[in-house]
Amino acid sequence: MTRSLAFAAALCCAIQIPPSFAQEQQQSFKSLLGRGFDIKNVTFVRGEATENREVFVVTLQKEKSVAVCFFSANAWITLSNPILEDPKRCDVRGG
C-alpha cells in the first residue's frame, strides 16, 4: 500500500501542468465582455473582508475560463469608460 502511494505521488510530481491551464492574468471588464464572457453572478459585499467598504463582486465565465471583477459601489453604479477599461479590475483564470 505504501509503495503504491509513493508511486502515485511520484507520478503526480512528474506530470507537469500546462502553463496555460494555471495561468492567471488581469484584464479589463470591457475586454472580457468583448471576448464573449457572460456575467454569471453579481454580489454585493460589505463587512470585515472589505474593510467595511461597499463592494460589488462580478463573476464572469467563458467555457473553462473564469473571471472575478471587483468594483466599489460607486464605480459599479456609474460604470464610466475609465472603470470599464481598467485592466486591474478583473482577475482571469483558466484555459
C-alpha positions in Angstrom: 0.0 0.0 0.0 2.8 2.4 0.9 4.7 1.6 -2.2 1.6 2.3 -4.4 1.0 5.6 -2.6 4.6 6.6 -3.2 4.4 5.6 -6.8 1.2 7.7 -7.3 2.8 10.7 -5.6 5.9 10.4 -7.8 3.8 10.1 -10.9 1.8 13.2 -10.0 5.0 15.2 -9.4 6.4 14.0 -12.8 3.3 15.2 -14.7 3.6 18.9 -15.5 0.5 21.1 -15.7 0.5 23.1 -18.9 1.3 26.8 -18.1 -1.9 28.0 -19.8 -4.1 25.9 -17.5 -3.0 27.5 -14.3 -2.3 30.9 -15.8 -3.8 33.9 -14.1 -4.0 37.3 -15.6 -5.7 40.7 -15.3 -7.9 42.2 -17.9 -10.5 45.0 -18.2 -14.2 44.3 -17.7 -14.9 45.7 -21.2 -12.4 43.4 -22.9 -13.8 40.4 -21.2 -17.3 41.2 -22.4 -15.9 41.8 -25.9 -14.3 38.4 -25.8 -17.6 36.7 -25.1 -17.5 36.3 -21.3 -21.0 36.0 -19.7 -21.9 37.6 -16.4 -22.8 34.7 -14.1 -23.3 36.5 -10.8 -23.2 39.9 -9.2 -22.8 40.0 -5.4 -22.9 43.0 -3.0 -20.3 42.6 -0.2 -19.8 44.7 2.9 -18.0 43.8 6.1 -14.7 42.7 7.5 -13.5 41.1 4.3 -13.8 44.5 2.5 -12.8 46.7 5.5 -16.4 47.8 5.7 -16.4 49.2 2.2 -19.3 48.5 -0.1 -18.1 46.4 -3.0 -19.6 44.6 -5.9 -18.0 41.3 -7.0 -18.9 40.3 -10.5 -18.2 36.7 -11.7 -17.9 36.0 -15.5 -17.4 32.8 -17.4 -16.5 31.7 -20.9 -16.1 28.0 -21.4 -13.4 26.9 -18.9 -12.2 30.4 -18.1 -13.5 32.3 -15.1 -13.1 36.0 -14.3 -13.8 37.8 -11.0 -14.1 41.6 -11.1 -14.2 44.0 -8.1 -15.9 47.4 -8.2 -16.7 49.9 -5.4 -20.4 50.5 -5.2 -20.0 53.9 -6.8 -17.9 52.5 -9.6 -20.5 49.8 -10.3 -23.3 52.3 -10.4 -21.6 54.8 -12.8 -19.6 52.3 -14.9 -17.6 55.0 -16.7 -15.2 54.2 -19.5 -12.1 54.5 -17.4 -13.5 52.0 -14.9 -14.7 49.6 -17.7 -11.2 49.8 -19.4 -9.1 49.4 -16.2 -7.0 46.3 -16.7 -6.6 45.7 -13.0 -10.3 45.3 -12.2 -10.6 41.7 -13.2 -8.6 38.5 -12.4 -8.9 35.9 -15.1 -8.1 32.2 -14.6 -8.4 29.2 -16.8 -7.7 27.9 -20.2 
